[in-house]
Each structure stands twice: as structure tokens, then as C-alpha cells.
Amino acid sequence: MSTTFTLDTATSRATPTPAPMKRLTVPAIQARKGSEPIVMLTAYTARMAQLLDPQCDMLLVGDSLGQVIYGLPSTLAVTLDMMCAHGAAVVRGSYHAVVVIDMPFGSYEASPEQAFASAARIMAETGAAAVKLEGGAAMAPTVAFLSQRGIPVCGHVGLTPQAVNALGGYGARGRSDAEAAKILSDAKAIAEAGAFAMVVEGVMESLAKEIVAAVPCPVIGIGASADCDGQVLVTEDMLGLFERTPRFVKTYDDIAGRISAAVGAYADEVRARSFPGDAQVYRPKA
């Protein structure tokens, strides 16, 4: 998709002024089931949203920001305040993609009413189009409760990072017949409850294909199958900002290496007193 930007120099760092383009909608994403694959990446800041938005159908403000941005050991300590702040930044930095915001651990599990209060706050404070929550059949009543009250919900089944302690780690799910059957049942329950899409993470390829065939909503894979209706990755993983990434990540660049090289060049010039040069200092006009 070809996109151009017209930037006001006074505001370009914060707010893009794009060539006219209507933002995609939740129904438009739903309609992509079985058709053109959905492109989804994570975004946590306005500037990253600006860069990703022209190429993406969906931007996920994932609770993975706990690890990527804050250096936390897991997603469990992420708060609603954090998700709202980063979600609002991503909405401000985008104009095309459907922005979906993760509901953090502890903000929705207690009851559908708790989930509604948390989701309503996220929607009101950020301007996002939808929320995402983890869990299977146990969360179906919550998905239905939110959906019936005008809050679009993206589900998340398979490897669910918020349940890492119960799962015993981040390994692939669905290896046994019993576990695969449970995940398939979870996916069906979430879809029947009204989820407009779902993320299926870290499952055996054959199970991912079964889920795609079994549910009417788009299935967005991460460590699943190329047969999914779309794909999502953590942007910093696929750009090569981290040395260690999950097996299912393909690294498309070495941004960490580029940053190191650029910072090294800067440090060398500072120490040699060759920066700043004539082009970077202010002098009286002749």
C-alpha cells in the first residue's frame, strides 16, 4: 500500500498528517476471514505507530510492553495505567490500522463487570477500537458481556503468557491430544461468545489449522500456521532488537546492530572533537 505524509514541522514528531485515508474498522477485519491475510504488529509508542501504520491492518498494544519497554520478567506486573498511556500514544500516532489494546493481568478475570469497567476505561482514555483478553471457555461469558455492550473483543488462546505460572513455561501448546482438544474447544467458545477475531499463539501447526477451519472469526497466528487468517509478531523481535527471540520469530533486520554502529560512530566523533561540525553549530550570518 502506497502512502504519503504531509508533515507540519512544528508537530511532525508527535502527530502525522497523512494523505486522506479512512481508518479500518472492526467489521472490516471480521470480513477478512478466509480472504486477504491480516497484517498485525505490536506498537507501544506514537513514533513506532507512525512507522508501522501504513503497512499494517491492525496494531496491537500488547502487554508485552512490560518486557520490551520496561524490562520486566513477564507481563504480570503490567497495569491498566501503563496500557492506557501507551494505547493513547499509539492511537495518536496512527490513522489507518485498527488499534487493539491488551487488558492486563488482574483487570478482567474476576467478573464480567470488572472486565467492563477496565475495558470501558481503556476505550475512553485511548480511543482504541477494541480490547484483547486471554483465556478460553472460562472467559466466554466475559467476552459475551463486553461484546453485547459495544466493546469489540479479540480473544487469545493457546499459549497465554498471563497464565505462564499455571502453564509451567512458554513451550508450545497442544502437543497432547487432550490439550489440543481443550484449546480447540476454547477457541470455539470464544468465537461463539462474540469475539471479532482471535490470536492463537504457540500451538502445533495442525491444531492451528483446525482452529482456523472451526471458527467463523479471523484467526491471527503467532507461532501457529501460515494458514491463519493473519499474523502478528512483537515488532522489536522481528526487527532484531533482541539477541534472543522465540522460535516462531523471523528476524527481518538487525536494528540492534545498526544502533550499536551508529552510537559507536557518534562516540568516536565526540571523542575526536569532530562533532559538532560546521553544519551543526550556530554562527553569525555573514
N, C-alpha and C positions, 0 to 999 in steps of 0.2 A: 504494500500500500504506500503510495507516494504522498508525502505530507510536507507542507511548508509552514514556517513560523514567521510572523512579523512581530518583532520584539521591541518594546519601548525600553530605551536604555536605562530609564530610571527604575523600571520594575522588572526587568527581564530575569533577574536572578531568582525572583520569587514567583512570578505569575506569567505563564505563557499566554500569548495572544495568537491563537492558531488561525490558519485559514479555516473558514466555516466548516464544521463537521458536527453532526448530531451524535451525542453520546449513545453508545449501545445501551440496550435495556435488558432487564431480566427475561422478559418474554422472547426477545431476540436470541438470547443464549439458549433458552429452552428449545427453540425451534431448530437449533443446530444439531439435535440428536440425529446421529446416523448420516450427517452430511459433512460440511466443511469442518475440519478439525479446529477446535478452540485452542488458542494460544494464551497461556496464562503464566505469569511470573510473579514473584514476590516483590513488593516495594515497601519501603519504610520511611522514605523522605520525599520531599517535594521535587528535588532535583532528579532523583532516580526515576520518579514517576514521569517527569518530563521526557526523559530519555527512552523509557520503555513504552510509554503510552501509544505512540504511533504504530507500533508493531504488535501490540497485544489487544486481545479481546477482553481479557479480564486481568485485573491487578489484585493480588491477594496481600493484604496487610496481615501477614502471618504472625502468630505468637512466637515464631522462630526468631523474631527480633530480640527476644530475650538472650539468645545465644549469639546472634550475628552482631547486634548493636551493643548490647550491654555486657557481654561476656559471661552470662550466667551458665551454669552447668546443664540446665534443662529449661523447658518452657514453664515450669510450675510456678515460678515466682513472678511471672508477668501479671500486671494489674490492669484493671479497666482504665485507669488514668493513662497508662502507657499506650494502650491500644487506641484510645480516643485521640491522644495527642498526635501519634504517628498517622492514624487514619485520616485525620483532618488535613495533615500535610500532604498526603498522597492525593486526596480529592482535589486540593488546591493546585497540585502540580499536573493534573490530568484533565482531559476533556473528551476523551474517546472511549476508554475502556470502562467496563462495569467494575466498580471497586467493591470488593468483599473484605470484611474485617473479621478476623478470628475473635470469638468470645473466649476470654482466658479462663484457665482452670479456676473453679470455685465460683464463677459468676453466673452459672446456669444450671448446675446439676441438682440443686436442692429441690426445685419445683418449677413448673411452667411459669408461675407468677414471678419467681426470681429471675428466670430467663427473660421474661418480657421486660421487666424493669431494666435489666442490663442492656438488652438489645435496643430498647427504646432510647436509652441514653446514648448508645453508640450511634444510632441513626441520626438523632437530633444534633449531636455535637460534631459529627463529621460530615454529614451529607452523603454518606456511602449508600450504595444501592441494596446491600444485603449483608447478612452476617453468616459466619460459618461456625458450626459446632461439631464436636467429636462424639462418637458413640453410635450404637446400633439400636436394637429394638427397645431398649430401656429408655432411649431418648425420643422415640417416635411420638409419644404424647406431647412432648415439648415442641417438637418440630411442627406438629399439627396446631398447637396452641398459638405459636408465633405466626405461622402462615395464615391462619384464619383471621388474624388481627393485623394483616397488612405488612408483615415483616418477612421478606423473602429469606429463605434459609438454604444454605449449601451444606449438605451433610459431609461426613468424613468417617470412613470405615476402613478396616484392615489394621495396619499399624497406626495406632493412635498415640502420638507422643505424650499427651497429657496422662495417659494410663501406663507410662513406661514402668512404673514400680510394680504394677499388677501384672504386666506382661513379662517382666523379667529382662527387659532389654529391647534393643532396636532391630532384632533379627526379622527376617521375612516371615510373614504370617500365612496361614493356610496350607502348611506342609502336610498336616494330617487330614484325613477325610472329615473327621469330626469338626476340626477348626474351620476347614473350608466351608462346610455346610452352615456353620454358625455365622460366618462372615457374609455368605450369600443371603442368609435369612435376614441379617441385619440390614444389608443393602436394600432388600425388598421392603422391609418395614419402614425405613427412612423415606424411600421413594413414595410409598403408599401414603405416608403421613403428609406429603406435600412438598418435599424438598425440590427446588427447581433444578438442582444439579448436585453432584456429589464427587468428592475427592476419594479415590481409592489408592491407598498408599501401601507400598512394601508387601505386596502379595504375590503368590505364584502366578505366572503368566496365564496358565489355563484357568485359574479362578477369576482373574480379571476379565477374561473373555466371556466367562459365564455370566458375570455381573452385568457386563455391557448388554448382553442379549436378554437379560432378565428384567431390567428396569427401564421405565419409559423416559427417564430424565437423562441428560448428558452425564457421562462418567469421565472425570478428568483424572488421568493417571499420574502417579509419581512412583516409580519403581513398580510398574504394573504391566502394561502391554501397549504396543503401538496400535492395537485395535481399539483403544479407548477413544472416546469422542473428543478428547483434548489431552493436553499435557501441561503439567506445572513443575517448575523447579525453583529452588531458592536461587535468586539471581546471583548472589555472591558466590555460590558454589559453581554455577555454570560459567561464570566469568574468570574463575581461577584465583579468587582472593584468599582461598584457604588451601593449605597443603593437603589436608585430609578431608575427603568427601565420601558420602555413601556410595556404595557400588553402583546404584542406579543413575548417578550423575555423569553426564558427559561434559567435559570441560572444553568450552569453545574459545577460550583465550587465556592469557597469563597476565591478568591485570596486576596481580601481586608483584610479578617480576618487572612489569613496566613502572609501577610506582617506585619500587626499590631503585631502579635505574635512574629515574627522574630525580628522586631525592638525592641519590649519590652525586649526580651531575650538579645539582644545586649546592650541595655541601662543598664540593670541590671548588666551585666558583666563589663561594663566600670566603672560604679559607685562602683562596688566591687573590682576594680583593678584586676580582674581575666582574663581580656582581655587587651592586647595580652598575650598569654601564651607562653610556651616554643616553641611550633610549629610555632609561628608567629613572632619570633624575630631572629635577626642575631647575631651569636656569633662566635668567632674564632674556627676554626676546631681543634679538639684535635690532 
